[in-house]
Amino acid sequence: MLLALALVLAACSEGYPGDDAPLLSPFEMSNAQRLAALNEIGQAGASGAARRNGERWHYRLQPGCRLELEQRPRGEPALRRQHALQRAMDVRLRHDAERGLYELQLMSEVGPTAERLGLLLRSPAWTDASRAELLLQLLIRDCTAAAQSAGRAAPL
């Protein structure tokens, strides 16, 4: 009986990795890793939600903290936008109950009177939208901080 139990337990461990990959917090990611995570959300989402929505999103960060994004609605030409990120900017998550979608808007600043600068993501999944919101906020924070530091370090 002990031999049978040992065989069953040994068979259960096959195919399972010995070491799990550690989960990486968005706060510990580099901006390149954040962009990769955003592109994963924009292509399929954690739950395949982007496929249900029919839109695909792709993000690139250019020098000078210029965020390029491409939105591909199903059956339509791609829409491309570019935003020069600034430290004061914010990302706001809002729910469009009528369409059943969560939208991320780039805002000129934090606060109720902030101007909407553009759409950054639309998803039917709150989990994808809220994760993307945090990734984008950290991307803005760290990119603009790095650009500001580089500007101070440059010789006159």
TORNUMI-462474 format. One record per residue (C-alpha): residue number from 1; x, y, z; residue in one letter; chain. Coordinates in steps of 0.25 Angstrom, whole numbers. Layout:
! residues N
<rec num="NUM" u="X" v="Y" w="Z" residuo="A" cadena="A"/>
...
END
This chain:
! residues 156
<rec num="1" u="0" v="0" w="0" residuo="M" cadena="A"/>
<rec num="2" u="11" v="10" w="3" residuo="L" cadena="A"/>
<rec num="3" u="18" v="6" w="-10" residuo="L" cadena="A"/>
<rec num="4" u="5" v="10" w="-18" residuo="A" cadena="A"/>
<rec num="5" u="4" v="23" w="-10" residuo="L" cadena="A"/>
<rec num="6" u="18" v="26" w="-13" residuo="A" cadena="A"/>
<rec num="7" u="16" v="23" w="-28" residuo="L" cadena="A"/>
<rec num="8" u="3" v="32" w="-28" residuo="V" cadena="A"/>
<rec num="9" u="10" v="44" w="-21" residuo="L" cadena="A"/>
<rec num="10" u="22" v="43" w="-31" residuo="A" cadena="A"/>
<rec num="11" u="12" v="43" w="-43" residuo="A" cadena="A"/>
<rec num="12" u="5" v="55" w="-38" residuo="C" cadena="A"/>
<rec num="13" u="18" v="63" w="-38" residuo="S" cadena="A"/>
<rec num="14" u="22" v="60" w="-52" residuo="E" cadena="A"/>
<rec num="15" u="20" v="72" w="-61" residuo="G" cadena="A"/>
<rec num="16" u="20" v="82" w="-50" residuo="Y" cadena="A"/>
<rec num="17" u="32" v="92" w="-49" residuo="P" cadena="A"/>
<rec num="18" u="40" v="90" w="-37" residuo="G" cadena="A"/>
<rec num="19" u="41" v="105" w="-35" residuo="D" cadena="A"/>
<rec num="20" u="30" v="115" w="-38" residuo="D" cadena="A"/>
<rec num="21" u="34" v="128" w="-45" residuo="A" cadena="A"/>
<rec num="22" u="32" v="139" w="-35" residuo="P" cadena="A"/>
<rec num="23" u="21" v="149" w="-37" residuo="L" cadena="A"/>
<rec num="24" u="27" v="162" w="-40" residuo="L" cadena="A"/>
<rec num="25" u="20" v="174" w="-34" residuo="S" cadena="A"/>
<rec num="26" u="17" v="186" w="-44" residuo="P" cadena="A"/>
<rec num="27" u="25" v="195" w="-34" residuo="F" cadena="A"/>
<rec num="28" u="37" v="186" w="-36" residuo="E" cadena="A"/>
<rec num="29" u="36" v="185" w="-51" residuo="M" cadena="A"/>
<rec num="30" u="44" v="194" w="-61" residuo="S" cadena="A"/>
<rec num="31" u="37" v="202" w="-71" residuo="N" cadena="A"/>
<rec num="32" u="40" v="192" w="-82" residuo="A" cadena="A"/>
<rec num="33" u="34" v="181" w="-73" residuo="Q" cadena="A"/>
<rec num="34" u="22" v="190" w="-71" residuo="R" cadena="A"/>
<rec num="35" u="20" v="192" w="-86" residuo="L" cadena="A"/>
<rec num="36" u="21" v="177" w="-88" residuo="A" cadena="A"/>
<rec num="37" u="10" v="175" w="-78" residuo="A" cadena="A"/>
<rec num="38" u="2" v="186" w="-84" residuo="L" cadena="A"/>
<rec num="39" u="3" v="180" w="-98" residuo="N" cadena="A"/>
<rec num="40" u="-1" v="166" w="-92" residuo="E" cadena="A"/>
<rec num="41" u="-14" v="173" w="-86" residuo="I" cadena="A"/>
<rec num="42" u="-16" v="180" w="-99" residuo="G" cadena="A"/>
<rec num="43" u="-15" v="168" w="-108" residuo="Q" cadena="A"/>
<rec num="44" u="-23" v="157" w="-100" residuo="A" cadena="A"/>
<rec num="45" u="-24" v="162" w="-86" residuo="G" cadena="A"/>
<rec num="46" u="-22" v="153" w="-74" residuo="A" cadena="A"/>
<rec num="47" u="-36" v="146" w="-77" residuo="S" cadena="A"/>
<rec num="48" u="-37" v="148" w="-92" residuo="G" cadena="A"/>
<rec num="49" u="-46" v="160" w="-90" residuo="A" cadena="A"/>
<rec num="50" u="-39" v="167" w="-101" residuo="A" cadena="A"/>
<rec num="51" u="-44" v="156" w="-111" residuo="R" cadena="A"/>
<rec num="52" u="-58" v="158" w="-106" residuo="R" cadena="A"/>
<rec num="53" u="-57" v="173" w="-108" residuo="N" cadena="A"/>
<rec num="54" u="-51" v="172" w="-122" residuo="G" cadena="A"/>
<rec num="55" u="-40" v="183" w="-120" residuo="E" cadena="A"/>
<rec num="56" u="-25" v="181" w="-119" residuo="R" cadena="A"/>
<rec num="57" u="-16" v="191" w="-113" residuo="W" cadena="A"/>
<rec num="58" u="-1" v="193" w="-114" residuo="H" cadena="A"/>
<rec num="59" u="8" v="202" w="-106" residuo="Y" cadena="A"/>
<rec num="60" u="22" v="207" w="-109" residuo="R" cadena="A"/>
<rec num="61" u="30" v="217" w="-101" residuo="L" cadena="A"/>
<rec num="62" u="39" v="226" w="-109" residuo="Q" cadena="A"/>
<rec num="63" u="50" v="235" w="-104" residuo="P" cadena="A"/>
<rec num="64" u="46" v="248" w="-97" residuo="G" cadena="A"/>
<rec num="65" u="34" v="240" w="-90" residuo="C" cadena="A"/>
<rec num="66" u="26" v="240" w="-102" residuo="R" cadena="A"/>
<rec num="67" u="15" v="229" w="-101" residuo="L" cadena="A"/>
<rec num="68" u="11" v="223" w="-114" residuo="E" cadena="A"/>
<rec num="69" u="-2" v="215" w="-115" residuo="L" cadena="A"/>
<rec num="70" u="-9" v="208" w="-126" residuo="E" cadena="A"/>
<rec num="71" u="-23" v="204" w="-125" residuo="Q" cadena="A"/>
<rec num="72" u="-29" v="193" w="-134" residuo="R" cadena="A"/>
<rec num="73" u="-44" v="192" w="-134" residuo="P" cadena="A"/>
<rec num="74" u="-49" v="180" w="-140" residuo="R" cadena="A"/>
<rec num="75" u="-51" v="181" w="-155" residuo="G" cadena="A"/>
<rec num="76" u="-46" v="196" w="-156" residuo="E" cadena="A"/>
<rec num="77" u="-32" v="202" w="-159" residuo="P" cadena="A"/>
<rec num="78" u="-23" v="205" w="-147" residuo="A" cadena="A"/>
<rec num="79" u="-24" v="218" w="-139" residuo="L" cadena="A"/>
<rec num="80" u="-10" v="223" w="-135" residuo="R" cadena="A"/>
<rec num="81" u="-8" v="234" w="-124" residuo="R" cadena="A"/>
<rec num="82" u="4" v="239" w="-117" residuo="Q" cadena="A"/>
<rec num="83" u="5" v="246" w="-103" residuo="H" cadena="A"/>
<rec num="84" u="16" v="254" w="-97" residuo="A" cadena="A"/>
<rec num="85" u="16" v="249" w="-83" residuo="L" cadena="A"/>
<rec num="86" u="17" v="259" w="-72" residuo="Q" cadena="A"/>
<rec num="87" u="18" v="257" w="-57" residuo="R" cadena="A"/>
<rec num="88" u="5" v="264" w="-54" residuo="A" cadena="A"/>
<rec num="89" u="-3" v="255" w="-63" residuo="M" cadena="A"/>
<rec num="90" u="-12" v="244" w="-57" residuo="D" cadena="A"/>
<rec num="91" u="-20" v="232" w="-62" residuo="V" cadena="A"/>
<rec num="92" u="-34" v="231" w="-59" residuo="R" cadena="A"/>
<rec num="93" u="-42" v="218" w="-59" residuo="L" cadena="A"/>
<rec num="94" u="-57" v="220" w="-63" residuo="R" cadena="A"/>
<rec num="95" u="-68" v="210" w="-65" residuo="H" cadena="A"/>
<rec num="96" u="-77" v="211" w="-77" residuo="D" cadena="A"/>
<rec num="97" u="-89" v="204" w="-72" residuo="A" cadena="A"/>
<rec num="98" u="-97" v="205" w="-85" residuo="E" cadena="A"/>
<rec num="99" u="-86" v="198" w="-93" residuo="R" cadena="A"/>
<rec num="100" u="-81" v="189" w="-82" residuo="G" cadena="A"/>
<rec num="101" u="-67" v="194" w="-83" residuo="L" cadena="A"/>
<rec num="102" u="-56" v="200" w="-75" residuo="Y" cadena="A"/>
<rec num="103" u="-48" v="211" w="-80" residuo="E" cadena="A"/>
<rec num="104" u="-35" v="217" w="-77" residuo="L" cadena="A"/>
<rec num="105" u="-34" v="232" w="-80" residuo="Q" cadena="A"/>
<rec num="106" u="-21" v="240" w="-79" residuo="L" cadena="A"/>
<rec num="107" u="-24" v="253" w="-72" residuo="M" cadena="A"/>
<rec num="108" u="-16" v="266" w="-72" residuo="S" cadena="A"/>
<rec num="109" u="-15" v="266" w="-57" residuo="E" cadena="A"/>
<rec num="110" u="-21" v="260" w="-44" residuo="V" cadena="A"/>
<rec num="111" u="-34" v="265" w="-40" residuo="G" cadena="A"/>
<rec num="112" u="-48" v="267" w="-44" residuo="P" cadena="A"/>
<rec num="113" u="-46" v="279" w="-54" residuo="T" cadena="A"/>
<rec num="114" u="-35" v="271" w="-61" residuo="A" cadena="A"/>
<rec num="115" u="-36" v="271" w="-77" residuo="E" cadena="A"/>
<rec num="116" u="-37" v="258" w="-84" residuo="R" cadena="A"/>
<rec num="117" u="-25" v="256" w="-93" residuo="L" cadena="A"/>
<rec num="118" u="-28" v="243" w="-99" residuo="G" cadena="A"/>
<rec num="119" u="-33" v="228" w="-98" residuo="L" cadena="A"/>
<rec num="120" u="-22" v="219" w="-94" residuo="L" cadena="A"/>
<rec num="121" u="-30" v="206" w="-92" residuo="L" cadena="A"/>
<rec num="122" u="-44" v="200" w="-93" residuo="R" cadena="A"/>
<rec num="123" u="-47" v="186" w="-88" residuo="S" cadena="A"/>
<rec num="124" u="-59" v="178" w="-83" residuo="P" cadena="A"/>
<rec num="125" u="-51" v="173" w="-71" residuo="A" cadena="A"/>
<rec num="126" u="-49" v="181" w="-59" residuo="W" cadena="A"/>
<rec num="127" u="-37" v="173" w="-55" residuo="T" cadena="A"/>
<rec num="128" u="-30" v="177" w="-68" residuo="D" cadena="A"/>
<rec num="129" u="-34" v="191" w="-67" residuo="A" cadena="A"/>
<rec num="130" u="-30" v="193" w="-53" residuo="S" cadena="A"/>
<rec num="131" u="-16" v="186" w="-55" residuo="R" cadena="A"/>
<rec num="132" u="-14" v="195" w="-67" residuo="A" cadena="A"/>
<rec num="133" u="-17" v="207" w="-59" residuo="E" cadena="A"/>
<rec num="134" u="-6" v="204" w="-49" residuo="L" cadena="A"/>
<rec num="135" u="4" v="200" w="-60" residuo="L" cadena="A"/>
<rec num="136" u="1" v="213" w="-67" residuo="L" cadena="A"/>
<rec num="137" u="2" v="222" w="-55" residuo="Q" cadena="A"/>
<rec num="138" u="15" v="216" w="-51" residuo="L" cadena="A"/>
<rec num="139" u="20" v="217" w="-65" residuo="L" cadena="A"/>
<rec num="140" u="17" v="232" w="-65" residuo="I" cadena="A"/>
<rec num="141" u="23" v="234" w="-51" residuo="R" cadena="A"/>
<rec num="142" u="36" v="227" w="-54" residuo="D" cadena="A"/>
<rec num="143" u="38" v="232" w="-68" residuo="C" cadena="A"/>
<rec num="144" u="36" v="246" w="-65" residuo="T" cadena="A"/>
<rec num="145" u="45" v="245" w="-52" residuo="A" cadena="A"/>
<rec num="146" u="56" v="238" w="-61" residuo="A" cadena="A"/>
<rec num="147" u="55" v="249" w="-71" residuo="A" cadena="A"/>
<rec num="148" u="55" v="260" w="-61" residuo="Q" cadena="A"/>
<rec num="149" u="68" v="254" w="-54" residuo="S" cadena="A"/>
<rec num="150" u="75" v="253" w="-68" residuo="A" cadena="A"/>
<rec num="151" u="72" v="267" w="-71" residuo="G" cadena="A"/>
<rec num="152" u="78" v="272" w="-58" residuo="R" cadena="A"/>
<rec num="153" u="90" v="263" w="-60" residuo="A" cadena="A"/>
<rec num="154" u="93" v="269" w="-74" residuo="A" cadena="A"/>
<rec num="155" u="104" v="279" w="-75" residuo="P" cadena="A"/>
<rec num="156" u="100" v="293" w="-78" residuo="L" cadena="A"/>
END
